[in-house]
Amino acid sequence: MLHLTIPAREYYDENTNEFIQIKEQTLTMEHSLISLSKWEAKWKKPFLSKERKSPEEVLDYLRCMTIGREVDPLVYRSISQENVDSVVEYINDPMTATIITDLTPRTGRNRIVTSEVIYYWMIAQNIPPEYEKWHLNRLMTLIKVCSIENNPNKKKMSRSEIARQNHALNAARRAKYRTKG
């Protein structure tokens, strides 16, 4: 869950020729399957695609992420670039310590993933619908873990695959901790 404090501001509305006061407000936001579904229902296209979003679409996703009480729509006009950066950082956070190393070749990389596809994966993996409120990255990790654990044909790694994986993990740790070995 993300809490954004939007500062108070004053705007001049050219249509009505008057000043509009916007009070400081704290928004509570959640990047979840619910917010994704709301956005896709309105825009009729996948949010998780690599297609660039218009400023209006991005702002609308922030509205879809907002949970709790009603928010004055003008508050979203006061969102600063710093606020947007916080939201992007929050969306990109994996929200888990789980790391999945693919044991099988990747297929369907260009597959379009919509909220309905994610709901299907949840149903296929017997994941309860309450999990739709989880941070989306954490939910996707859970789906991958369930898929791996439920796979009856678990492929054992060869010695060379294990050595490559360990070499990559050790290199990452050396880089993280800035050590030589």
N, C-alpha and C positions, 0 to 999 in steps of 0.2 A: 504494500500500500504506500502511496506517495502523497505527501501533504505539501501543497504549494500555497504560499502566501502571495496573493496578488495585491500590489499596493493601491492605495486610493489615488484616483486621477480625476481630472476634469476635462471634458470634451466639449467642443462647440459643434452643435448639430446645425448644419447649413440649411437643412430642409425646414426646420422649425425656428431658426434664428434664435436659439437659446443655448445656454450652457447646461451640461449634464454632469452631475456629480456622481462618481462611482466610489462607493465605500471600499475600504480594504476588506478583503475576504480570503479565507483559507479554503482551498479546494481539496477534497479528498478524492484521489484517483486510483484506479485499478486497471492494469493492463491484463485483461482476462478474456476468456472465450465469450463471455456475455458482451463485453464492449466490442469485440471483433464482430460478433453477430449483428449487433445494432448498426454498426457502421456499414457492413456489407448489405444489410437489408435496405438501407437508404441509398447507397451508391451503386448497388447492383454489379459490383466487381470485387475481385479478391484483394484484401488489404495486404496480405503477405507477399504479394508479387513484387518484382523488382521495378515495376513501373513507377515512375516519379509521380508523387501526389501534388496536387495544387495546394496553395496556401489555404484555400477554403476547405479542402478535404482534410488536411492536417488539423485545422482548427476544429472541424467537426469530430475528428477522432478524439480530440481532447474533451469535447463535450460528452462523447460516448463513454469515455473513461471515468468521468465524474460520477461519484456515487453519493448517496445521502440526500440532503435537502435540496430544494429547488434553488437554482443559481440564476441570478440576473444575467441574461445573455450578453449584456454590455461588459460584464466582467472579463469575458474572453478577449475583448479589444485591448485590455490592459496587460495582457501576458507579455512579459519581456523576453528577449532572446535568452537571457539567463534561465528563465523559467522553462523555455522550450528545451534548452540544453539539459536541464535536470530531467525532463520527461524522457528525452532520447536516451540518456544514461540509464534511467530506470527501465525503459523498454528493453534495452540491450543487456541488462544484467541477467545472467543465467539463473539466479535465485536458487542455486543448488551447488553442492560440492561434487555431484556425480559427473564423472567423465566417461563417455562411451567411446570405445575404439571399435570401429566397424570391422567385423570379421568376414563380411561378405562384400563383394563388389557392389558399388552403388548403381542403382538403376532408377530411371525416371527422375533425374535431377531437375528437369524442367517441368515437372508435374505442377499443376496449379492446385494450391491448397486453399480451400475455403473453410468456413466454419462448419459447414455440413460434413466435409471430409473429416475434420477433427472430431466431430460428434460421432461419426461412424467408427473411427479408431477407438474412441472411448467405449462404445458399445461392444465392439469386437474384442476388446481387452477386459471387458467387465469392470470398467472404471465407473464408479457412481457419478450421477449427474451433478452432485454437489461440488465436484472438483472443477466445474466450469468457472468457478470464482477464483481459482488459483491464478497466479501470475502465469501468463501464457508460456513462457520459456520453461518454467518448472513443470507445467502440465505436459508439454511436448517431451520433456525428458522422461517423465513417468510413463508416457505411452511407449517410448523407445525401450525403456527398461522392461516393461511388461511384455513387449514383443520379443525381446531377446530371451527373457526367462521362460516364456511359454513356447518357445521354438523347440520342438522335439528333436530336431536334427542339428543340435548345437555342434558347430564345426570346431574341432580342436585345432589349436594353433600349432604350426610346425615350429621346430627349433629356430629356424631362421626368422620366422614371423615374431616369435617371442623375443629374439635378440634385437630385431629392428625396433619393436615396441619399447623394450627396455632402453635401448640407445636413445630413442626420441624422448622418453620420459626423463632420462638422466641429463640430456642436453637442455631440456626445458628447465629442470631444477638448477643446473649450473648457471643458466642465463638469469633465472629469477633471483638467485642468491648471490650472483656475481662471484662465483668460485671457479677454481680450475679443476676440481675433482674431488 
